[in-house]
Amino acid sequence: MKKTALQEAFNLLEELHPSFFDVHTEKGRAFIQTFHKFIDIEKQQIIEAYNEGQNTPYEYSESNDVNWYDGNNYYKETYNL
């Protein structure tokens, strides 16, 4: 699975500064709560961009057996959280 640039940056930060991600400390919890919102924003931007690019609503058509994915499915299948 792919990782976004932001996910890669946080992985590197975790390697270089593991204390930032220690949920057992106040410092770690504060860091995660503060910066997790940016991952949420990036996720929403990816989903919206995918949906706009598809220009097709999420639907399943039995007549032609086509299952269109929406941006949420695309994100889950493409990016490793």
Secondary structure, DSSP 8 states (H G I E B T S, - for coil): -B--HHHHHHHHHHHH-GGGG-TTSHHHHHHHHHHHHHHHHHHHHHHHHHHHHH-S---EETTTTEE---HHHHHHHHB--
